Amino acid sequence: MAGPGIGKSSLTAAIAERLTGELNVLQMHGSSALAAVPFGVLTPYTGELTAEESVSPVAVLRSMWSYFEKLKAGNGAPVLLVIDDAHYLDEASAGVVADLISAGWATVVAAARPRPGLPQPLDQLWYDGLAERVDLRPLNREQIEDALAHLLDGTVPAATVDAVWTASGGNPRLLDALLHDAAEAGILAKRNGIWILLGALPTDGVRLKSVVTKDHLRRRPDEQEALKLIALAGPVSRKAIEDVCGAAVVRSLLDQQMIVENSGVPAELTLWNALFANAIRNTISVSRSLQLLEKLRDHRDPAALRGEGWLRSVEWALECGLRVSDAGMLEAGREALTRFRNQGARTIVAKVHDPELLPLAQAIRARALYNEGSYAEAAMLLEDCWPKLVHHPEGPAVLLLRVSAHLATGQPLAALAEAIRGDAEETPEAAQAWQEELLQLLQSGAEVDFQALLTRAADFRNRRSAEAGGDPVRAIGEALLAHALAAAGRPAEGLDAALLAASELTPLENSLFFFPEFVLGRLVSDYLAMGEWESAERELDNYAAGHARGAATFNGSLQILRGYSMLRQGRMERAYQLLLPAVEALRLNDPLQLFRFGSALGFYAAARLGDTAQAKRLEQDYKDAVAGNPAHDFLAGAYAAAAAEYLSRDGKGLASLHTLVTTAEASSRKGALLELLALCWDLGDFSVIPMVQEAARGVEGRWAGAMLKLATDWEAANGDTLMATAAMLEESGFVNLAREAYARASTVLEQSGERRRSRQAVAQREKCDHELGERFREGRFIAAAPAVHLTRREQDIVELAVQGLTDREIAQRLMVSVRTVEGHLYRTYVKLGVRSRDELESALPK
């Protein structure tokens, strides 16, 4: 049992193909044309019956039995009857098939749709325990991910999986068509080993058209008419479709799961899959579409249309060449923009010519272009429309969008702010005030000047809006303050500011500026600065669940934040898996200007994990980035310097980090300084440990407290204290820091002669490695590993193992037993802290 396109026909065909030769396989296909003809589907097996006998159940059953016996006489194999579209069987034919099964004359595999379901005689077999029912469901996300991994050679990031899963609805037939069409159109492309979507999945591809055409040919004319109407108008009132096509047709399509009904009042109908609806529309000529529009027009109330329904009505009218008012097109363009249907938004508002509405239409078009990564074109449009929108409620949003578009093209903020101030000479004083306030906030945010932002925050916190929330200046100011406070080592205060910014968002949700995403980035950064990993992940998950429409625009930015979180936790492999595809996504679309920062993080993760080729490529990306968020530049430079040191090990990267430590930025940003010192310590530079202690004392949050505890106990060098600290850090979720405490404890305990406890510490360190998912021992504070002393025999065995010899070959070469080799290798693994031969070479003492 399965809905349309889920794979029941493919499965029955595969069963028939697999068992041909072992069984006498007979295939039968139900059809709507024969559904009203008694025994119609059994005609191939009743050809010798007279007209009178052909309507007798007993005669038909006897004829079937005779046919089967002849088959069995040929090869002695039992009969397998495979029935596709069994829901179309007439009751008489279904009764004969049920009798065949009950009598044991044949085994039957029947495929049908749950609605309307099997005829009663076959359904009864299941109730009587004579048949087994298997329900095929649409593929879930994990199954889609497995399918893509099997079909595509390379890494398929979560964003691509999500887009394909959402578009196909888990339907294998649509999935197959989408993948072929997207690949042939160059939309699904492999970039640096990552499969990404370069645009929206096509709805006019050859494979998808074929699926739609075949589906239509199987349906009655009245059903085809209804499906076309719903595809063109949906969501559309159920009553309107019933008035035009008839209630019976609507019920039939609902039964077939081709359309779905929402739970609203009044009830509305849509096709079961949005991509399928688009594909149907692409098969309808303009003249035919106009006929259908006229047919439906008298049966629906234009005043009742809203949201998606209104947008679709405007699109449909424009497709037919009909005139729509400029106000109506502006409303529809705005609706398309909120749904991130960027091309549709651009197409609609480009037809607006009313001088009063044109500036806002240009701003909508600019935001759509910005969503698509066309920053220069968006900036040009905003330059033109901005002066006419100063008094509009969207004025602050348009100004922020204009600034973001220019920054994305590489223009410095200071020069841009000066140009905007120059344009404002003719602006009324009231507008100049909020414009200047926004520009100063942006400048202070770029400089990460929390003192200046605190001063300004006092002003806008005292100037609350009459309504709850919705102040764009306050939302931006609090978000910028949140980031600056986190960098300054005051993330708890920063979190309060970020939550105040979030309280302004509900009325700004569909603004022309991306306020929710702007605030989200700062909120997550505060949680990470505090070491609240789970809270940061929860915020990202909540956003993703409620803003799926904007995934194509903002998913790369979100994945950078997720990768940064994993990196801060020491989960390098997971961070790398997130950062690599995120950087590729940001090449296409970088709305928050995170490409430079993301490239630096990816460069760091690649260098840490020994992926030299990718590390060098990401290093070049970092250097070539034309634009970046100024507030992230300091940390981006620190991670890039640390990555360069991991690559070359020549001391230059570490020297660059030491230089950054002495800068004014580091002295004014205690939180960022502590993160920078952690990178130095990461590289084995123990000279920074006293600085870590000093910096951590001035930084709020659990992570700073954990760093302070580790640094203090590290210098004290007490094995018992270090073991207790490691256990506490592990329990608190700082597994990477716990790993280093265990490593330090094993060294201290080994030096004091407590070898048994030292090995316990090594085992605990390995447990942390396993939890972190690391395959590489080149981890944080690697110099903390205990001094390793291998016996001569152990050295000989390890050298041969590294060369690739098996245990037996080593035993033959050294003329010892295999058991001796295994014992020495096991003891060596314990000493070196590794789990397999693959890790031996990288863990050997240099």
C-alpha positions, -999 to 999 in steps of 0.1 A, spaced: 0 0 0 14 34 -10 4 68 -23 12 79 -59 49 79 -68 61 62 -36 74 31 -54 48 4 -52 48 -2 -90 86 -2 -91 87 -27 -61 62 -51 -77 82 -49 -110 114 -57 -91 97 -86 -74 85 -100 -107 120 -96 -123 138 -112 -93 115 -143 -91 111 -149 -129 127 -183 -134 120 -195 -99 82 -191 -102 57 -188 -130 52 -151 -128 20 -135 -141 15 -98 -141 -19 -80 -140 -26 -42 -141 -58 -27 -127 -72 4 -145 -99 29 -140 -113 20 -174 -119 -17 -164 -130 -9 -128 -167 -11 -138 -163 -42 -160 -169 -75 -140 -138 -98 -145 -125 -73 -170 -89 -75 -157 -90 -113 -159 -99 -115 -196 -64 -128 -207 -70 -159 -186 -107 -165 -196 -105 -163 -234 -119 -198 -239 -151 -191 -219 -184 -185 -236 -202 -151 -231 -225 -167 -206 -196 -184 -187 -175 -153 -187 -198 -136 -161 -199 -167 -138 -175 -166 -108 -173 -204 -108 -165 -206 -145 -139 -179 -142 -122 -195 -112 -122 -228 -130 -106 -212 -161 -79 -196 -139 -72 -229 -122 -68 -246 -156 -45 -219 -168 -23 -223 -137 -22 -260 -140 -9 -258 -176 19 -235 -164 29 -257 -136 30 -288 -159 57 -271 -179 83 -265 -152 67 -276 -120 71 -241 -104 44 -225 -84 24 -195 -97 31 -159 -85 4 -134 -95 17 -98 -94 -11 -72 -95 -4 -35 -99 -30 -8 -91 -51 -34 -74 -74 -6 -60 -89 -5 -95 -100 -42 -94 -137 -47 -97 -153 -66 -69 -159 -98 -90 -122 -100 -100 -111 -93 -65 -133 -121 -53 -117 -146 -77 -82 -135 -67 -92 -140 -30 -104 -175 -38 -72 -183 -56 -52 -173 -25 -75 -191 -1 -73 -223 -22 -35 -221 -23 -35 -221 -61 -12 -190 -64 8 -166 -43 -3 -130 -49 16 -97 -46 -9 -68 -49 0 -31 -49 -26 -5 -42 -32 30 -29 -45 34 7 -73 56 -6 -96 42 -19 -78 10 -8 -83 -26 -18 -116 -41 -28 -134 -58 1 -126 -94 -8 -88 -87 -8 -90 -65 23 -108 -93 41 -78 -116 36 -57 -93 57 -83 -92 85 -84 -131 83 -47 -134 87 -42 -148 51 -23 -118 38 4 -95 50 1 -57 45 32 -36 39 27 2 39 53 21 19 59 56 32 75 86 16 113 86 22 122 105 53 151 129 55 176 102 66 166 80 37 169 109 12 204 116 26 214 79 22 200 79 -14 220 111 -23 251 97 -7 247 65 -28 240 84 -61 264 113 -59 302 110 -56 312 136 -31 299 154 0 262 162 0 257 190 26 226 192 48 213 222 28 212 202 -4 196 173 14 169 195 30 161 213 -3 157 180 -23 137 164 6 114 194 8 109 197 -29 103 160 -35 82 154 -4 101 122 -1 85 108 -32 110 86 -50 95 93 -85 98 130 -80 132 126 -64 145 108 -95 131 134 -119 144 163 -98 180 150 -96 182 143 -133 167 176 -143 188 196 -118 220 179 -129 213 184 -166 204 221 -161 237 226 -141 217 236 -110 230 207 -90 267 211 -93 298 197 -76 321 225 -63 354 215 -45 339 181 -38 306 195 -24 273 191 -41 254 223 -39 223 239 -56 232 269 -77 195 280 -79 160 268 -74 152 233 -85 138 233 -120 101 227 -126 103 226 -164 128 197 -168 122 169 -192 120 142 -165 95 161 -143 73 170 -174 73 133 -182 61 124 -147 33 149 -149 23 139 -184 21 102 -176 1 110 -144 -24 131 -164 -29 104 -191 -40 80 -165 -68 103 -152 -103 110 -164 -108 144 -183 -127 159 -154 -99 150 -130 -73 165 -153 -94 197 -155 -97 199 -117 -60 193 -112 -51 221 -136 -74 245 -119 -60 238 -85 -24 240 -98 -31 274 -114 -52 289 -85 -41 270 -54 -46 276 -26 -82 279 -38 -116 276 -21 -129 240 -21 -164 253 -28 -152 271 -59 -136 240 -74 -166 219 -65 -189 245 -82 -168 242 -114 -158 206 -114 -182 188 -91 -179 175 -56 -174 139 -67 -143 149 -86 -129 167 -56 -136 137 -34 -119 114 -59 -87 135 -60 -87 137 -22 -90 99 -21 -61 95 -45 -41 119 -24 -34 141 -54 -47 172 -36 -48 182 1 -73 203 20 -62 227 47 -80 230 80 -89 267 77 -122 283 72 -131 284 44 -114 252 34 -88 255 6 -73 230 -18 -37 227 -30 -19 200 -49 -1 175 -28 33 189 -39 42 225 -48 69 214 -73 43 191 -90 19 220 -92 45 242 -108 53 214 -133 16 211 -142 14 249 -148 43 246 -172 24 222 -194 -6 245 -198 -6 270 -228 -15 306 -222 -47 304 -241 -58 273 -221 -48 290 -189 -69 321 -197 -99 298 -204 -96 282 -170 -92 316 -153 -124 328 -169 -141 296 -159 -132 300 -122 -135 338 -120 -173 338 -113 -170 312 -85 -145 329 -61 -145 362 -42 -113 383 -49 -119 401 -16 -115 368 3 -80 361 -13 -51 365 11 -15 355 14 -5 328 -9 -39 328 -26 -36 365 -35 0 360 -47 -11 331 -69 -40 351 -83 -18 380 -94 8 356 -109 -19 338 -128 -34 370 -142 0 383 -153 8 350 -169 -24 354 -190 -15 389 -199 -43 405 -178 -39 439 -161 -34 440 -123 -34 473 -103 0 486 -92 -11 483 -56 -21 447 -61 12 439 -77 31 456 -49 12 436 -23 18 403 -43 55 412 -47 58 417 -10 41 384 -3 65 366 -27 94 382 -10 83 370 25 82 335 10 117 340 -5 103 335 -40 128 360 -52 125 356 -89 87 359 -87 90 390 -65 114 407 -90 91 398 -119 60 412 -103 73 445 -89 92 452 -121 57 458 -137 49 486 -111 49 521 -127 29 543 -103 54 570 -93 41 569 -57 47 531 -54 78 528 -76 104 535 -49 90 507 -26 88 484 -56 125 491 -63 133 483 -27 115 450 -28 133 441 -60 166 451 -44 159 428 -14 151 399 -38 184 405 -56 202 407 -23 187 373 -13 201 359 -45 236 373 -39 234 401 -66 248 427 -43 260 453 -68 227 454 -86 208 456 -54 230 485 -42 223 505 -74 186 501 -70 188 512 -34 208 543 -43 180 553 -66 150 546 -43 164 555 -9 159 593 -10 122 588 -17 117 563 12 131 584 40 96 591 54 83 556 47 80 532 78 105 510 60 130 538 58 154 524 84 152 489 69 160 503 35 190 522 48 203 491 65 198 471 34 216 497 14 246 497 38 247 458 37 246 457 -1 275 482 -4 295 464 23 290 431 5 307 446 -26 337 456 -5 330 493 1 343 504 36 317 514 61 333 547 69 333 559 33 298 546 28 285 564 59 302 597 48 284 594 14 250 588 31 255 618 53 262 639 23 230 628 7 211 636 38 215 674 36 181 678 21 165 652 44 141 666 71 156 669 106 135 641 121 147 616 94 183 629 98 182 620 135 174 583 132 196 580 101 226 595 120 218 573 150 218 541 128 251 551 111 268 557 144 255 524 158 269 506 127 302 523 130 306 515 167 295 479 160 322 476 133 348 489 158 333 466 185 332 496 208 310 484 236 315 517 256 301 538 228 273 513 222 264 513 259 261 550 259 238 549 229 218 520 244 209 542 274 192 566 249 171 541 230 163 520 260 146 551 275 129 558 243 105 529 241 80 527 213 44 532 220 37 497 208 55 466 221 84 459 199 91 469 163 118 496 168 144 489 141 170 512 156 167 495 190 168 460 175 200 468 156 216 487 185 209 460 211 222 433 187 254 452 180 259 458 217 254 421 224 283 412 201 305 439 215 299 429 251 307 393 243 340 403 227 347 424 257 343 394 280 309 404 292 287 378 274 261 376 302 253 413 298 255 408 260 229 380 263 205 404 280 210 429 251 205 402 225 172 391 242 161 428 242 169 429 205 149 397 200 119 413 218 116 438 190 115 413 162 79 401 158 67 433 140 99 434 120 97 397 108 87 406 72 107 438 69 129 446 39 159 441 62 168 407 77 164 417 113 158 381 126 190 367 111 210 398 122 199 393 158 203 355 157 240 357 149 247 380 179 225 359 202 243 327 192 277 344 196 269 354 232 259 318 241 291 305 226 312 331 244 296 318 276 302 282 268 265 275 266 267 251 236 233 236 239 216 270 242 233 281 210 223 250 192 187 254 204 185 289 190 198 277 156 174 248 155 144 270 165 152 295 138 157 267 111 123 252 121 105 285 117 123 300 87 126 271 62 116 294 33 148 314 37 172 284 38 186 291 3 196 326 14 207 321 50 216 285 54 253 290 47 255 317 74 237 294 99 261 265 91 291 288 97 276 295 132 271 257 138 306 250 126 320 277 149 301 261 178 316 227 171 350 242 167 348 259 201 338 226 216 369 209 201 348 187 178 370 193 148 358 167 124 322 178 129 331 214 126 349 206 93 319 187 80 298 218 86 323 245 76 334 231 42 300 231 26 290 263 44 319 282 27 308 269 -7 272 281 0 286 315 10 303 318 -24 269 321 -39 252 341 -12 267 358 18 240 381 33 257 384 67 292 389 53 306 357 70 326 343 40 360 356 53 353 345 88 340 311 76 370 306 54 394 313 83 375 288 105 375 262 77 412 268 70 419 262 107 398 230 109 414 217 77 449 224 89 442 208 123 429 177 106 458 174 82 438 181 50 466 202 34 450 206 0 418 220 13 436 240 39 456 258 13 425 264 -8 406 279 21 436 300 31 435 316 -4 398 321 0 404 339 32 430 361 16 410 368 -15 377 377 3 367 412 -9 343 418 19 338 407 55 321 417 86 345 441 103 334 429 138 347 394 129 380 404 113 401 402 145 391 366 153 393 356 116 429 368 115 437 348 147 423 316 134 440 321 100 474 326 118 469 295 140 460 275 108 491 287 91 512 275 120 496 240 119 504 239 82 540 250 83 552 245 119 578 273 113 568 295 142 555 323 119 519 317 127 525 316 164 545 348 161 515 364 144 493 353 172 517 369 197 516 401 178 478 401 179 479 396 216 497 430 220 472 450 198 447 475 210 419 453 198 431 424 221 435 447 251 399 461 247 383 427 239 390 404 268 367 377 255 384 376 221 418 378 238 410 347 258 400 329 227 432 340 210 453 328 239 435 294 238 447 291 202 483 298 213 480 272 241 465 249 215 497 251 195 518 240 226 528 275 237 527 271 275 541 306 280 506 320 276 491 300 306 496 329 331 480 352 306 451 328 302 446 329 340 447 367 340 424 371 310 399 344 322 394 362 355 380 392 337 356 372 314 321 361 323 307 326 316 312 289 321 338 286 293 361 313 309 357 296 343 366 263 328 397 278 311 407 294 344 404 262 364 424 242 338 452 268 336 454 271 374 456 233 380 479 228 350 505 250 366 500 234 401 508 200 385 490 179 411 479 146 396 449 141 420 436 176 414 440 174 377 420 141 376 392 157 396 393 188 374 391 167 343 361 148 356 344 180 365 351 195 330 338 164 313 306 165 334 301 202 325 303 196 288 338 209 282 351 175 268 380 190 249 393 208 280 387 176 300 408 157 275 438 181 281 434 178 319 436 140 316 466 143 293 484 166 318 474 143 347 489 113 329 522 132 325 523 143 361 514 108 374 539 91 351 567 114 363 558 107 400 559 69 393 522 62 395 521 43 362 488 25 368 470 58 375 488 74 346 473 47 323 439 53 338 443 90 328 453 79 293 422 57 291 400 86 302 417 108 276 409 82 249 373 82 261 372 120 255 387 115 221 360 91 212 333 115 223 348 143 204 348 121 173 385 128 166 405 104 144 436 124 148 458 128 178 470 162 166 447 179 191 447 207 215 477 211 239 494 181 222 526 187 241 507 177 272 508 140 262 530 120 285 566 112 275 564 78 257 592 52 261 590 22 238 612 -8 243 635 -19 215 612 -48 206 581 -25 206 599 -1 183 608 -29 159 572 -42 158 557 -7 154 581 1 126 570 -30 107 533 -24 114 536 12 101 551 -3 69 518 -22 65 529 -58 75 503 -80 91 508 -95 126 518 -129 110 543 -113 86 559 -93 115 561 -125 136 578 -143 107 602 -114 101 612 -112 138 609 -150 144 585 -146 173 549 -158 178 519 -140 165 506 -137 201 538 -119 211 533 -94 183 497 -88 193 507 -83 230 535 -58 221 511 -39 198 484 -37 224 509 -23 250 521 2 224 486 14 217 481 21 254 514 40 257 507 61 226 470 67 233 458 53 200 432 27 190 444 12 157 473 8 133 460 37 112 469 61 140 503 47 149 525 68 125 511 101 135 514 93 173 550 80 172 575 102 192 595 124 169 
